Amino acid sequence: MIVLDPVRIATVYLVQGLMGLIYLYLGIKTLKRDTKRLNVIFAAFYLSIAIGTFINWIYAPLNDAPIVLYLNFLTNFSMFFGVIFLVIFNLILLKSEKIITSNKQIIIIVAYGLILGVGMFVLIHIPETKVYFDPEKFSPIWPIGFYLYVAIIVNSLAMAPALFLLIQVYKKIEDQELKQKFKFFSIGVIEILIFANLIFLSNFLNNGTFRTISAIIGFLLVVSAAYLMYNGVGRQIS
């Protein structure tokens, strides 16, 4: 076991911990409202991120490098995998479930998961791209190769499509009240995407000051994003 520094504690157990609890609650609440496909996909986004944060809780105080490396991989994969469900969610809103069938949804989800997961798994076994940990604070440090791969894959295959679809769905909505609600949802999604990129950059730079700033900004983003996203569309899909 190791003694965590205050910034690491704040990031893991306050910012990401709060995010995990909120997203677990909202994921379960969404499923309780209804278990139709759109609800399940929306809930899957919340639950995927929640699982990642809970795995992070487990390995944060450990200093066994092999165990921490693999648990860190699972944390990263679970949290960044969740964004693909926002893509599917918006695709269905834009095109309908008749066009975006279950098979198409599965293909998109599995393809993204394989590209992200297999790539990350391979990279953590290559010395030049392997994630390593600060010897004192034991916070993760991303080499440039790992950083670029994750940032490019997540941003190009999940985040950019999610943003594009948000715009397309927003243009399609005619009812002004629904349009306003979807605007709140869109702002929440954008906040999540900003937070994800803060994590990428923070792990790459490994700068104490930047980690502290990221933790503070992240706290504000995840709380407001959770509220905006659920109240924007979560209450509507019953």
Helices and strands as residue ranges (DSSP letters): H 6-9, I 10-15, H 16-33, H 37-59, H 65-81, H 83-95, H 102-123, E 132-133, E 140-141, H 144-154, I 155-159, H 160-172, H 176-205, H 208-229, I 230-234
